[in-house]
Amino acid sequence: MSTTTDTTKIEKTVYEALETFGADPTAIKREATFAEIDVDSLDLAELSQIVEDEYGVTFKSSDVEQLQTVGDAIDFIAARA
C-alpha cells in the first residue's frame, strides 16, 4: 500500500482511533509522540486491534516498543498493509 490515498486512509483511521482514546485532536500530528498525546500501552494495544481488523496488520510487542510517534505507527502500517 504505497499510494497517497492508502496512506491518507491509514492516517485517518489512526487519528480517529487516537481521538477515541482521549487524545486532543489538535495535538495529533505525525511528529507527536504517544507520550505527548497521552496514549499509553493499553491504547496502543487497542490501536493494534483496530489496525488488524481494518488492514490485516499485526503489531508484535517488539513492534510497538519501536513506535515512538504517530507517524511511526502510520508508516509501520502502510509498509505492511
C-alpha positions as CSV (number, residue, x, y, z in Angstrom):
1,M,0.0,0.0,0.0
2,S,2.2,2.8,-1.2
3,T,-0.2,5.3,-2.7
4,T,-1.1,8.6,-1.1
5,T,-4.8,7.6,-0.9
6,D,-3.9,4.5,1.1
7,T,-1.6,6.3,3.4
8,T,-4.3,9.0,3.9
9,K,-6.8,6.3,4.8
10,I,-4.4,4.8,7.3
11,E,-3.7,8.2,8.8
12,K,-7.4,8.9,9.1
13,T,-8.0,5.6,10.8
14,V,-5.1,6.1,13.3
15,Y,-6.1,9.7,14.0
16,E,-9.7,8.8,14.7
17,A,-8.7,5.9,17.0
18,L,-6.4,8.2,18.9
19,E,-9.2,10.7,19.4
20,T,-11.4,7.9,20.8
21,F,-8.6,7.2,23.3
22,G,-8.9,10.7,24.6
23,A,-6.1,12.4,22.7
24,D,-6.6,16.1,21.9
25,P,-7.4,16.2,18.2
26,T,-5.4,19.4,17.7
27,A,-2.3,17.6,19.2
28,I,-2.5,14.6,16.9
29,K,0.2,15.1,14.3
30,R,2.6,12.7,12.6
31,E,5.5,14.1,14.7
32,A,3.7,13.9,18.0
33,T,4.9,11.2,20.4
34,F,2.4,8.9,22.1
35,A,3.6,10.3,25.4
36,E,2.8,13.9,24.3
37,I,-0.8,13.0,23.4
38,D,-1.3,10.8,26.5
39,V,-1.6,7.5,24.6
40,D,-0.5,4.6,26.8
41,S,0.4,0.9,26.1
42,L,-3.2,-0.1,26.6
43,D,-4.3,2.4,24.0
44,L,-1.7,1.1,21.6
45,A,-2.9,-2.5,22.2
46,E,-6.4,-1.3,21.2
47,L,-5.0,0.6,18.2
48,S,-3.3,-2.7,17.2
49,Q,-6.6,-4.5,17.2
50,I,-8.3,-1.8,15.1
51,V,-5.4,-1.9,12.6
52,E,-5.5,-5.7,12.4
53,D,-9.3,-5.6,11.8
54,E,-9.1,-2.9,9.2
55,Y,-5.8,-3.7,7.4
56,G,-4.8,-7.1,8.5
57,V,-1.6,-5.8,10.0
58,T,-0.5,-7.3,13.3
59,F,1.6,-5.4,15.8
60,K,4.0,-7.6,17.9
61,S,5.2,-6.3,21.3
62,S,8.6,-5.6,19.9
63,D,7.0,-3.6,17.1
64,V,5.0,-1.4,19.5
65,E,8.2,-0.7,21.5
66,Q,9.8,0.7,18.4
67,L,6.9,3.1,17.6
68,Q,7.5,6.4,19.2
69,T,5.4,8.8,17.1
70,V,2.1,8.8,15.4
71,G,4.0,9.0,12.1
72,D,6.0,5.9,13.0
73,A,2.7,4.0,13.5
74,I,1.3,5.2,10.2
75,D,4.4,4.3,8.3
76,F,4.6,0.9,10.0
77,I,1.0,0.1,9.0
78,A,1.5,1.4,5.4
79,A,4.6,-0.7,4.9
80,R,2.9,-3.9,6.0
81,A,-0.7,-3.4,4.6
